[in-house]
Each structure stands twice: as structure tokens, then as C-alpha cells.
Amino acid sequence: MAQDITLKVAGKSYSLSAASPEMEQLMRLAAQDVSAMMTKFDARFPDSSPEDKLVFVAIQEAAGKLSAQKKMSRLVEEVQTLESDVAAYLEGMKK
């Protein structure tokens, strides 16, 4: 059951719905991460608009997501290779 929550990001409150307690926790952690990144970008780029800083955060997070997806894909390939190697080894032991 969805739960309405309020998250504060970069000093502004946002009302959202969390589908589960686990999702609520993830959303709260994400809001904390975004706020922390905004604080860092505030220090590095004090003259940039909040919108520009949010774009910096979005690009950084999207790049991280793409990197994680690429790594996960490589890990899946490694697991498949290992499964194939183990199956071939076990098949060889039967002979």
C-alpha cells in the first residue's frame, strides 16, 4: 500500500508516494544524497542557479547508473561463463 511521504531536497519540500516501506527508505536516502551533492555543487559553483546544480546532480547520477548497469552486465556474462564451465567440467567427469 502506497504511503504519502514528504522529502526535503535542497531546502524545498516535495510530497511523494512510496509503494513500500523499503521504497520509502530508499527515497529518503536518495533525497539525502541529492541534498549532499547540491551542497557540494553550491560550494564549487556558487554563481550557478539551483536548476543548473540539479542538472549536474542528474548527470552524475545517470552516469553512475549507466556505469552500474555496465558492470552488472559484465558480471552476468561472467556468471554465465562460469556456469558453462562448471557444466562442461561436470559433464567431463561423467565420462
N, C-alpha and C positions, 0 to 999 in steps of 0.2 A: 504494500500500500504506500503510495507516494506521501511524502511528508514535506510540508512547506518549510523552507529554511530561509534565513537572511544571512548573506555573506557580505563582509566589508572588504572591498578591494580598493587600494589606493585612496582611502578616505571616503569612498562612496558605498552606500549600501545597495545590495541587489537582492530581490526576492526571487527565489528559485524553488523548484520541486526536486526532491531526491527520491528516487524509486525505492531505495532500501537504506537501512542504517549504514551498510558498507559504502554505498554511493555517497551518502551524506558525509561520512568521514573523509572519503577521497576528495569530495568537493571542497570541504573545509581546508584540507591540506593544500589543494591546488590554489585556493584563494590566498593562503599564507605565502605560498611560493611566488605567486604573481605579485603580491604586495612587496615581498622582499626584493624581487627583481626590479620593480618600479623604483624602490628606494635606491638601489644601486645605479639605475639609469638617471635618477634625479641628480645624484652626485656627479656622474660622468657628463651628463648633458643638461646642465641647469637651465639653459635657454630654450630647450625643446619643449614642445607642447605635450600635455599628458597623452594626447592621441598618438603622437609620434612615438612616445615611450611605450605605449601599449602595442604599437606595431613592432617595435624592437623585441618586446616580450613574445609576441605571437610568432615572429620569425625564429627566435631562439627555441621556443617550444616545438614548433613544427620541424625544425632541423633535428632536434633531439628525438622526436617521434620517428622521423624517417630513418635516423641512424639506428634506433632500437628495432625498427621493422627489418632493416637490412641485416642486422646482427641475428635476429630471430630466424630469418630465412636461412642464413648460413648454418645456424645451429640445427634447424630442421633437416637440412641437407646432410649434415654430419651424422645425425641420428639415423637417417635412412641408410647412409653408407654403412654405419656400424651394424645396423640390423641385417643388412645384406651380407656383410662379412661374417657375422655370427651364424646366420642361416647356412651359408656356404661351408663354414667350419663344421657345424653340426652335421650337415649332410655328408661331408667327407669322413666324419667319424663313424657314420653308419656303415660305410663300405668296408 
